[in-house]
Amino acid sequence: MDSIKHAIAGFTVTRNKSTALFFSAVRKMARLQRTAWGMAPHTLFTDMLRVPAARKSAAKVARKRPTISKAPARNDPDFDPAKFSGTWKARVYRTPATPGVWPVRLSYFVYVPARVRKGCPMLVMLHGCEQNARDFALGTRMHRLADREGLLLVYPQQSRRAQHNRCWHWYQPDSAHGYAEADAIAGIAATAVADYHADPSRIYIAGLSAGADMAALTALLHPGQFAGLGMHSGAALGAAHNAGQGLRVMRHGVATSAAEALQPLVRDRSTFPGMPAIIVQGDADVVVDKRNGRQLFEQLAWANGIDIDDAASFATQDLAVDSARHHVRLDAPSRRGPIVSLCQVPGLGHAWSGGDGRVRFHARQGPNASLLMWQFFKTLSRAA
């Protein structure tokens, strides 16, 4: 049989033709895999930051507003955690080894205010794509509220190994991606409650953009664990099962009813314990179209047993008119007060309202979203 010889570092390796063909095929497969990786979901989410052609003129106007700052947080000396009155602690969470369950490893960070007490409330905060937990903590300035209110803060962080742009896999709701991450985040919350003796009946969860949808996924899958949900610039739920569909929902919303969209997450509305929610959405957002805010309002109202066709149950308020904090608030109340609220912010792009404009994806403009969410959460508790 003919053979092929190669001299490698002084050694002679003899291979027959069939072996050579095999290794040639392996090299071709490797090239195809590298090409496929270049088209992986994270590149599709890079596209979400590109402005659609139909909105170029609106984007030019939006760029004149202080909605998003490109300055990286780490370059500003004011962003020194040592200057905060509380302490920052880094932790790692690993899901327990369970047959048939996809393992997840997540870093998370805990902000412990100086005056935190046993039985304090706790808020889990989920960053968006192209952010990390520290950027999100600094941009939202939630620690200022935590210092004043004695609120424990927990910031899970998506791994770049899991997703190149640190996007949570809300757009892949399955046991290997979105559901696994939601279970891990719920596990982090339970661990933090035990470690810091927080009140298990007053645990809340909130997020920005991809973090908003992962917060919703986590809360709806674990409704007995969380007393309230906050979503800022999030996409409508239930219509995405891959990155392409996620991008389409972000740009156009969903075409399905609230009942159909949430059926996989709320299988039996009659026994679902409810999930009070506050939604914040900018009407100049070119990443997540503003119609998503209204659709989330309808979806979460439905999840809380509110008839979305009953317009009389919705109260609209035009607040802080002619000021930088102007917003329109739509409430779906219950006998205990608003149970689902939508705050629409005129002129706000894809950024956390009323945050630190020096941090990307946070804007000085608009009402203080951190305060809005805490005011919504602070009266809520989850019965055992």
DRENDO-1510 file (C-alpha; in Angstrom, 1 decimal, always signed):
<recs>
REC; n; res; u; v; w
REC; 1; MET; +0.0; +0.0; +0.0 .
REC; 2; ASP; +1.3; +3.5; -0.9 .
REC; 3; SER; +2.3; +5.6; +2.1 .
REC; 4; ILE; +2.8; +9.2; +2.9 .
REC; 5; LYS; +5.7; +10.2; +5.1 .
REC; 6; HIS; +6.1; +13.4; +7.1 .
REC; 7; ALA; +9.2; +14.6; +9.0 .
REC; 8; ILE; +8.1; +16.3; +12.2 .
REC; 9; ALA; +10.7; +17.5; +14.7 .
REC; 10; GLY; +13.1; +14.8; +13.7 .
REC; 11; PHE; +10.5; +12.0; +13.7 .
REC; 12; THR; +9.2; +10.2; +10.7 .
REC; 13; VAL; +5.5; +9.5; +10.7 .
REC; 14; THR; +4.1; +7.0; +8.2 .
REC; 15; ARG; +0.4; +7.3; +7.2 .
REC; 16; ASN; -1.5; +5.5; +4.5 .
REC; 17; LYS; -3.8; +7.3; +2.1 .
REC; 18; SER; -7.0; +6.6; +4.0 .
REC; 19; THR; -5.5; +8.1; +7.2 .
REC; 20; ALA; -4.4; +11.2; +5.2 .
REC; 21; LEU; -8.0; +11.6; +3.8 .
REC; 22; PHE; -9.4; +11.3; +7.3 .
REC; 23; PHE; -7.2; +14.1; +8.7 .
REC; 24; SER; -8.0; +16.2; +5.7 .
REC; 25; ALA; -11.7; +15.8; +6.5 .
REC; 26; VAL; -11.1; +16.8; +10.1 .
REC; 27; ARG; -9.4; +20.0; +9.0 .
REC; 28; LYS; -12.4; +20.9; +6.8 .
REC; 29; MET; -14.8; +20.2; +9.6 .
REC; 30; ALA; -12.8; +22.5; +11.9 .
REC; 31; ARG; -12.9; +25.3; +9.3 .
REC; 32; LEU; -16.7; +24.8; +9.0 .
REC; 33; GLN; -17.0; +25.0; +12.8 .
REC; 34; ARG; -15.0; +28.2; +13.0 .
REC; 35; THR; -17.3; +29.6; +10.3 .
REC; 36; ALA; -20.4; +28.5; +12.2 .
REC; 37; TRP; -19.1; +30.0; +15.4 .
REC; 38; GLY; -18.7; +33.3; +13.6 .
REC; 39; MET; -22.5; +33.1; +12.9 .
REC; 40; ALA; -23.4; +32.1; +16.4 .
REC; 41; PRO; -26.2; +33.8; +18.3 .
REC; 42; HIS; -23.9; +36.4; +19.8 .
REC; 43; THR; -23.2; +38.0; +16.4 .
REC; 44; LEU; -26.9; +38.3; +15.8 .
REC; 45; PHE; -27.2; +40.3; +19.1 .
REC; 46; THR; -24.4; +42.6; +17.9 .
REC; 47; ASP; -26.8; +43.4; +15.0 .
REC; 48; MET; -29.4; +44.6; +17.5 .
REC; 49; LEU; -27.2; +47.7; +18.2 .
REC; 50; ARG; -27.3; +48.6; +14.5 .
REC; 51; VAL; -30.0; +51.1; +13.6 .
REC; 52; PRO; -32.6; +49.9; +11.0 .
REC; 53; ALA; -32.5; +52.0; +7.8 .
REC; 54; ALA; -36.1; +53.2; +8.4 .
REC; 55; ARG; -35.0; +54.8; +11.6 .
REC; 56; LYS; -31.8; +56.5; +10.6 .
REC; 57; SER; -33.3; +60.0; +10.9 .
REC; 58; ALA; -34.7; +59.2; +14.3 .
REC; 59; ALA; -31.4; +57.8; +15.4 .
REC; 60; LYS; -29.6; +61.1; +14.4 .
REC; 61; VAL; -32.0; +62.9; +16.7 .
REC; 62; ALA; -31.6; +60.3; +19.4 .
REC; 63; ARG; -27.8; +60.7; +19.3 .
REC; 64; LYS; -28.2; +64.3; +20.3 .
REC; 65; ARG; -29.9; +63.3; +23.5 .
REC; 66; PRO; -27.8; +62.1; +26.5 .
REC; 67; THR; -29.4; +58.6; +26.5 .
REC; 68; ILE; -26.3; +56.4; +26.2 .
REC; 69; SER; -22.7; +57.3; +27.1 .
REC; 70; LYS; -19.9; +55.4; +25.4 .
REC; 71; ALA; -17.5; +56.1; +28.3 .
REC; 72; PRO; -16.4; +52.8; +29.9 .
REC; 73; ALA; -17.1; +52.8; +33.7 .
REC; 74; ARG; -13.7; +51.5; +34.6 .
REC; 75; ASN; -11.9; +54.7; +33.3 .
REC; 76; ASP; -13.6; +57.0; +35.7 .
REC; 77; PRO; -12.0; +57.3; +39.2 .
REC; 78; ASP; -15.5; +58.0; +40.7 .
REC; 79; PHE; -16.3; +54.4; +40.1 .
REC; 80; ASP; -14.3; +53.1; +43.0 .
REC; 81; PRO; -16.3; +50.6; +45.0 .
REC; 82; ALA; -14.2; +51.4; +48.0 .
REC; 83; LYS; -15.9; +54.8; +48.2 .
REC; 84; PHE; -19.3; +53.2; +48.8 .
REC; 85; SER; -20.4; +53.0; +52.4 .
REC; 86; GLY; -21.2; +49.3; +52.0 .
REC; 87; THR; -19.0; +46.4; +50.9 .
REC; 88; TRP; -18.8; +44.4; +47.6 .
REC; 89; LYS; -18.3; +40.7; +47.8 .
REC; 90; ALA; -17.5; +38.3; +44.9 .
REC; 91; ARG; -18.9; +34.8; +44.8 .
REC; 92; VAL; -19.3; +31.9; +42.5 .
REC; 93; TYR; -22.4; +29.7; +42.2 .
REC; 94; ARG; -22.4; +26.2; +40.6 .
REC; 95; THR; -25.6; +24.3; +40.1 .
REC; 96; PRO; -25.6; +21.0; +41.9 .
REC; 97; ALA; -24.8; +17.9; +39.9 .
REC; 98; THR; -28.2; +16.5; +38.9 .
REC; 99; PRO; -28.8; +13.8; +36.2 .
REC; 100; GLY; -30.4; +15.3; +33.2 .
REC; 101; VAL; -29.9; +18.9; +34.3 .
REC; 102; TRP; -27.5; +21.2; +32.4 .
REC; 103; PRO; -24.8; +22.5; +34.8 .
REC; 104; VAL; -24.3; +26.2; +35.1 .
REC; 105; ARG; -21.5; +28.2; +36.7 .
REC; 106; LEU; -22.1; +31.9; +37.4 .
REC; 107; SER; -20.1; +34.6; +39.2 .
REC; 108; TYR; -22.2; +36.9; +41.3 .
REC; 109; PHE; -21.5; +40.0; +43.4 .
REC; 110; VAL; -23.2; +41.1; +46.6 .
REC; 111; TYR; -23.5; +44.6; +47.9 .
REC; 112; VAL; -24.0; +44.7; +51.6 .
REC; 113; PRO; -25.0; +48.2; +52.9 .
REC; 114; ALA; -23.4; +49.4; +56.1 .
REC; 115; ARG; -26.7; +49.4; +57.9 .
REC; 116; VAL; -28.1; +46.1; +56.6 .
REC; 117; ARG; -30.0; +44.0; +59.2 .
REC; 118; LYS; -31.2; +40.5; +59.6 .
REC; 119; GLY; -34.5; +40.1; +57.8 .
REC; 120; CYS; -33.7; +42.8; +55.2 .
REC; 121; PRO; -35.3; +42.8; +51.8 .
REC; 122; MET; -33.1; +41.6; +48.8 .
REC; 123; LEU; -33.1; +42.7; +45.2 .
REC; 124; VAL; -31.5; +40.6; +42.4 .
REC; 125; MET; -30.2; +42.7; +39.5 .
REC; 126; LEU; -29.5; +41.3; +36.0 .
REC; 127; HIS; -27.3; +43.3; +33.6 .
REC; 128; GLY; -27.9; +43.5; +29.8 .
REC; 129; CYS; -25.9; +42.5; +26.8 .
REC; 130; GLU; -22.4; +44.0; +26.5 .
REC; 131; GLN; -22.4; +44.8; +30.2 .
REC; 132; ASN; -21.1; +43.1; +33.3 .
REC; 133; ALA; -22.4; +43.2; +36.8 .
REC; 134; ARG; -20.2; +46.1; +37.9 .
REC; 135; ASP; -21.2; +48.3; +35.0 .
REC; 136; PHE; -24.8; +47.7; +35.8 .
REC; 137; ALA; -24.4; +48.3; +39.5 .
REC; 138; LEU; -22.6; +51.6; +38.9 .
REC; 139; GLY; -24.9; +52.8; +36.1 .
REC; 140; THR; -28.2; +52.2; +38.0 .
REC; 141; ARG; -26.8; +53.6; +41.2 .
REC; 142; MET; -29.0; +51.2; +43.1 .
REC; 143; HIS; -26.5; +51.1; +45.9 .
REC; 144; ARG; -27.6; +54.6; +46.9 .
REC; 145; LEU; -31.1; +53.3; +47.6 .
REC; 146; ALA; -29.6; +50.2; +49.3 .
REC; 147; ASP; -27.6; +52.4; +51.7 .
REC; 148; ARG; -30.7; +54.3; +52.6 .
REC; 149; GLU; -33.2; +51.5; +52.8 .
REC; 150; GLY; -31.0; +48.7; +54.2 .
REC; 151; LEU; -31.5; +46.7; +50.9 .
REC; 152; LEU; -29.2; +43.8; +50.1 .
REC; 153; LEU; -28.2; +43.7; +46.4 .
REC; 154; VAL; -27.2; +40.7; +44.4 .
REC; 155; TYR; -25.7; +41.0; +40.9 .
REC; 156; PRO; -25.4; +37.7; +38.9 .
REC; 157; GLN; -23.0; +37.9; +35.9 .
REC; 158; GLN; -23.3; +36.1; +32.6 .
REC; 159; SER; -20.1; +34.4; +31.5 .
REC; 160; ARG; -18.4; +35.2; +28.2 .
REC; 161; ARG; -17.8; +31.5; +27.8 .
REC; 162; ALA; -21.5; +31.0; +27.9 .
REC; 163; GLN; -22.3; +33.9; +25.6 .
REC; 164; HIS; -19.8; +36.1; +23.9 .
REC; 165; ASN; -21.5; +39.4; +24.6 .
REC; 166; ARG; -22.7; +38.4; +28.0 .
REC; 167; CYS; -26.3; +38.1; +26.9 .
REC; 168; TRP; -28.6; +36.0; +29.0 .
REC; 169; HIS; -30.2; +33.2; +27.0 .
REC; 170; TRP; -33.8; +34.4; +27.4 .
REC; 171; TYR; -34.3; +33.9; +23.7 .
REC; 172; GLN; -33.5; +30.1; +24.1 .
REC; 173; PRO; -36.0; +29.0; +26.8 .
REC; 174; ASP; -34.8; +25.4; +27.1 .
REC; 175; SER; -33.1; +23.2; +29.8 .
REC; 176; ALA; -29.7; +23.8; +28.3 .
REC; 177; HIS; -29.9; +27.6; +28.1 .
REC; 178; GLY; -32.5; +30.0; +29.4 .
REC; 179; TYR; -34.2; +27.6; +31.8 .
REC; 180; ALA; -30.8; +26.5; +33.2 .
REC; 181; GLU; -29.7; +30.1; +33.7 .
REC; 182; ALA; -33.0; +30.9; +35.4 .
REC; 183; ASP; -32.6; +28.0; +37.8 .
REC; 184; ALA; -29.1; +29.1; +38.6 .
REC; 185; ILE; -30.2; +32.7; +39.3 .
REC; 186; ALA; -32.9; +31.4; +41.6 .
REC; 187; GLY; -30.3; +29.3; +43.3 .
REC; 188; ILE; -28.1; +32.3; +43.8 .
REC; 189; ALA; -31.0; +34.2; +45.3 .
REC; 190; ALA; -31.7; +31.3; +47.7 .
REC; 191; THR; -28.0; +31.1; +48.7 .
REC; 192; ALA; -27.8; +34.9; +49.3 .
REC; 193; VAL; -30.9; +34.8; +51.5 .
REC; 194; ALA; -29.3; +32.1; +53.6 .
REC; 195; ASP; -25.9; +33.6; +53.7 .
REC; 196; TYR; -27.0; +37.1; +54.7 .
REC; 197; HIS; -30.2; +36.2; +56.6 .
REC; 198; ALA; -32.5; +38.2; +54.3 .
REC; 199; ASP; -36.3; +38.0; +54.5 .
REC; 200; PRO; -37.3; +35.2; +52.1 .
REC; 201; SER; -40.8; +36.8; +51.7 .
REC; 202; ARG; -39.3; +40.1; +50.3 .
REC; 203; ILE; -37.0; +39.0; +47.4 .
REC; 204; TYR; -37.3; +41.0; +44.2 .
REC; 205; ILE; -35.7; +40.7; +40.8 .
REC; 206; ALA; -35.1; +43.2; +38.1 .
REC; 207; GLY; -33.0; +43.7; +34.9 .
REC; 208; LEU; -32.2; +45.7; +31.8 .
REC; 209; SER; -32.8; +44.5; +28.2 .
REC; 210; ALA; -31.7; +40.9; +28.1 .
REC; 211; GLY; -31.5; +41.0; +31.9 .
REC; 212; ALA; -35.1; +42.1; +32.0 .
REC; 213; ASP; -36.2; +39.1; +30.1 .
REC; 214; MET; -34.1; +36.8; +32.1 .
REC; 215; ALA; -35.5; +38.3; +35.3 .
REC; 216; ALA; -39.0; +37.6; +33.9 .
REC; 217; LEU; -38.1; +34.1; +33.0 .
REC; 218; THR; -36.7; +33.5; +36.5 .
REC; 219; ALA; -39.6; +35.0; +38.3 .
REC; 220; LEU; -42.3; +33.2; +36.3 .
REC; 221; LEU; -40.5; +29.9; +36.6 .
REC; 222; HIS; -40.0; +30.4; +40.4 .
REC; 223; PRO; -43.0; +32.5; +41.4 .
REC; 224; GLY; -43.0; +31.3; +45.0 .
REC; 225; GLN; -39.5; +32.7; +45.5 .
REC; 226; PHE; -39.9; +36.3; +44.2 .
REC; 227; ALA; -42.3; +38.9; +45.4 .
REC; 228; GLY; -41.9; +41.3; +42.5 .
REC; 229; LEU; -40.4; +41.8; +39.0 .
REC; 230; GLY; -38.9; +44.8; +37.4 .
REC; 231; MET; -38.2; +45.0; +33.6 .
REC; 232; HIS; -36.4; +47.9; +31.9 .
REC; 233; SER; -36.2; +47.9; +28.1 .
REC; 234; GLY; -37.2; +44.3; +27.9 .
REC; 235; ALA; -38.7; +42.4; +24.9 .
REC; 236; ALA; -42.1; +40.8; +24.9 .
REC; 237; LEU; -42.1; +37.2; +26.2 .
REC; 238; GLY; -42.9; +33.8; +24.8 .
REC; 239; ALA; -42.3; +34.2; +21.0 .
REC; 240; ALA; -38.5; +33.6; +20.8 .
REC; 241; HIS; -36.8; +30.2; +20.7 .
REC; 242; ASN; -33.5; +31.2; +19.0 .
REC; 243; ALA; -31.4; +34.3; +18.5 .
REC; 244; GLY; -33.0; +35.3; +15.2 .
REC; 245; GLN; -36.5; +35.1; +16.7 .
REC; 246; GLY; -35.3; +37.1; +19.7 .
REC; 247; LEU; -34.0; +39.9; +17.5 .
REC; 248; ARG; -37.3; +39.9; +15.6 .
REC; 249; VAL; -39.3; +40.3; +18.8 .
REC; 250; MET; -37.1; +43.1; +20.0 .
REC; 251; ARG; -37.7; +45.0; +16.8 .
REC; 252; HIS; -41.3; +44.2; +16.1 .
REC; 253; GLY; -42.9; +42.8; +19.3 .
REC; 254; VAL; -45.1; +39.7; +19.2 .
REC; 255; ALA; -48.1; +38.7; +17.2 .
REC; 256; THR; -49.6; +36.2; +19.7 .
REC; 257; SER; -52.0; +36.8; +22.5 .
REC; 258; ALA; -50.8; +37.1; +26.1 .
REC; 259; ALA; -52.3; +33.7; +27.0 .
REC; 260; GLU; -50.6; +32.0; +24.1 .
REC; 261; ALA; -47.3; +33.7; +24.7 .
REC; 262; LEU; -47.1; +32.9; +28.4 .
REC; 263; GLN; -48.6; +29.4; +28.3 .
REC; 264; PRO; -45.2; +27.6; +28.6 .
REC; 265; LEU; -44.3; +29.7; +31.7 .
REC; 266; VAL; -47.8; +30.0; +33.3 .
REC; 267; ARG; -49.4; +26.7; +32.6 .
REC; 268; ASP; -52.4; +27.1; +34.8 .
REC; 269; ARG; -53.4; +30.7; +35.5 .
REC; 270; SER; -56.0; +29.7; +38.0 .
REC; 271; THR; -53.2; +28.3; +40.3 .
REC; 272; PHE; -50.4; +30.7; +39.4 .
REC; 273; PRO; -49.7; +32.8; +42.6 .
REC; 274; GLY; -49.2; +36.0; +40.6 .
REC; 275; MET; -46.2; +38.2; +39.9 .
REC; 276; PRO; -46.5; +41.9; +40.5 .
REC; 277; ALA; -44.4; +43.7; +37.9 .
REC; 278; ILE; -43.2; +47.2; +36.9 .
REC; 279; ILE; -42.1; +47.8; +33.3 .
REC; 280; VAL; -40.0; +50.8; +32.1 .
REC; 281; GLN; -39.6; +51.6; +28.4 .
REC; 282; GLY; -38.2; +54.5; +26.4 .
REC; 283; ASP; -40.2; +55.5; +23.4 .
REC; 284; ALA; -37.1; +56.4; +21.4 .
REC; 285; ASP; -35.5; +52.9; +21.9 .
REC; 286; VAL; -34.1; +51.7; +18.6 .
REC; 287; VAL; -32.9; +48.4; +20.1 .
REC; 288; VAL; -36.1; +47.2; +21.7 .
REC; 289; ASP; -39.1; +48.8; +20.1 .
REC; 290; LYS; -41.5; +50.6; +22.4 .
REC; 291; ARG; -44.4; +48.4; +21.5 .
REC; 292; ASN; -42.7; +45.7; +23.6 .
REC; 293; GLY; -43.5; +47.7; +26.7 .
REC; 294; ARG; -47.2; +47.7; +26.1 .
REC; 295; GLN; -47.2; +44.0; +25.2 .
REC; 296; LEU; -45.3; +43.1; +28.4 .
REC; 297; PHE; -47.9; +45.1; +30.3 .
REC; 298; GLU; -50.7; +43.1; +28.8 .
REC; 299; GLN; -48.8; +39.8; +29.2 .
REC; 300; LEU; -48.0; +40.4; +32.9 .
REC; 301; ALA; -51.5; +41.7; +33.6 .
REC; 302; TRP; -52.8; +38.4; +32.2 .
REC; 303; ALA; -50.4; +36.4; +34.3 .
REC; 304; ASN; -51.8; +38.2; +37.4 .
REC; 305; GLY; -55.4; +37.3; +36.4 .
REC; 306; ILE; -56.4; +40.8; +35.1 .
REC; 307; ASP; -58.6; +40.9; +32.1 .
REC; 308; ILE; -56.6; +42.9; +29.5 .
REC; 309; ASP; -59.8; +43.7; +27.5 .
REC; 310; ASP; -61.2; +45.7; +30.5 .
REC; 311; ALA; -59.9; +49.2; +29.7 .
REC; 312; ALA; -61.6; +50.6; +32.8 .
REC; 313; SER; -59.2; +48.7; +35.0 .
REC; 314; PHE; -56.2; +50.7; +33.6 .
REC; 315; ALA; -55.4; +54.1; +35.1 .
REC; 316; THR; -53.1; +56.4; +33.1 .
REC; 317; GLN; -51.2; +59.3; +34.6 .
REC; 318; ASP; -49.0; +61.9; +32.9 .
REC; 319; LEU; -46.3; +62.6; +35.5 .
REC; 320; ALA; -43.6; +65.3; +36.0 .
REC; 321; VAL; -44.7; +67.1; +32.8 .
REC; 322; ASP; -42.3; +69.7; +31.4 .
REC; 323; SER; -39.3; +68.2; +33.4 .
REC; 324; ALA; -36.5; +65.8; +32.7 .
REC; 325; ARG; -38.4; +63.2; +34.8 .
REC; 326; HIS; -41.5; +63.3; +32.5 .
REC; 327; HIS; -43.1; +59.9; +32.0 .
REC; 328; VAL; -46.5; +58.4; +31.4 .
REC; 329; ARG; -47.6; +55.7; +33.8 .
REC; 330; LEU; -50.2; +53.0; +33.1 .
REC; 331; ASP; -51.4; +51.0; +36.1 .
REC; 332; ALA; -53.4; +47.8; +36.2 .
REC; 333; PRO; -54.6; +47.9; +39.9 .
REC; 334; SER; -55.9; +45.3; +42.3 .
REC; 335; ARG; -57.6; +45.9; +45.6 .
REC; 336; ARG; -54.0; +46.1; +47.1 .
REC; 337; GLY; -52.9; +48.9; +44.7 .
REC; 338; PRO; -51.1; +48.7; +41.3 .
REC; 339; ILE; -50.1; +45.1; +40.5 .
REC; 340; VAL; -48.7; +45.8; +37.0 .
REC; 341; SER; -47.4; +49.2; +36.0 .
REC; 342; LEU; -45.9; +50.5; +32.7 .
REC; 343; CYS; -43.8; +53.7; +32.8 .
REC; 344; GLN; -43.2; +55.1; +29.3 .
REC; 345; VAL; -40.4; +57.6; +29.1 .
REC; 346; PRO; -40.6; +60.1; +26.1 .
REC; 347; GLY; -37.3; +60.6; +24.3 .
REC; 348; LEU; -35.4; +57.8; +26.1 .
REC; 349; GLY; -33.3; +55.4; +24.1 .
REC; 350; HIS; -32.0; +52.0; +25.1 .
REC; 351; ALA; -30.7; +53.0; +28.5 .
REC; 352; TRP; -31.6; +52.8; +32.2 .
REC; 353; SER; -33.7; +55.9; +33.0 .
REC; 354; GLY; -32.3; +58.4; +35.5 .
REC; 355; GLY; -29.0; +56.5; +35.9 .
REC; 356; ASP; -25.4; +57.6; +35.5 .
REC; 357; GLY; -25.0; +58.8; +32.0 .
REC; 358; ARG; -21.3; +58.2; +32.0 .
REC; 359; VAL; -21.9; +54.4; +31.9 .
REC; 360; ARG; -23.0; +52.9; +28.7 .
REC; 361; PHE; -26.7; +51.9; +28.5 .
REC; 362; HIS; -27.6; +54.3; +31.3 .
REC; 363; ALA; -29.1; +57.8; +30.8 .
REC; 364; ARG; -29.3; +60.8; +33.1 .
REC; 365; GLN; -32.5; +61.6; +31.3 .
REC; 366; GLY; -35.9; +60.4; +32.6 .
REC; 367; PRO; -37.3; +59.4; +36.0 .
REC; 368; ASN; -35.1; +57.5; +38.4 .
REC; 369; ALA; -35.9; +53.9; +37.4 .
REC; 370; SER; -34.1; +52.6; +40.4 .
REC; 371; LEU; -36.4; +54.6; +42.7 .
REC; 372; LEU; -39.5; +53.8; +40.7 .
REC; 373; MET; -38.8; +50.1; +41.0 .
REC; 374; TRP; -38.0; +50.2; +44.7 .
REC; 375; GLN; -41.2; +52.2; +45.5 .
REC; 376; PHE; -43.1; +49.6; +43.6 .
REC; 377; PHE; -41.4; +46.7; +45.4 .
REC; 378; LYS; -41.1; +47.9; +49.0 .
REC; 379; THR; -44.8; +47.2; +49.9 .
REC; 380; LEU; -44.8; +43.7; +48.3 .
REC; 381; SER; -44.2; +40.5; +50.1 .
REC; 382; ARG; -44.6; +36.8; +49.1 .
REC; 383; ALA; -46.7; +34.7; +51.5 .
REC; 384; ALA; -45.1; +31.5; +52.5 .
</recs>
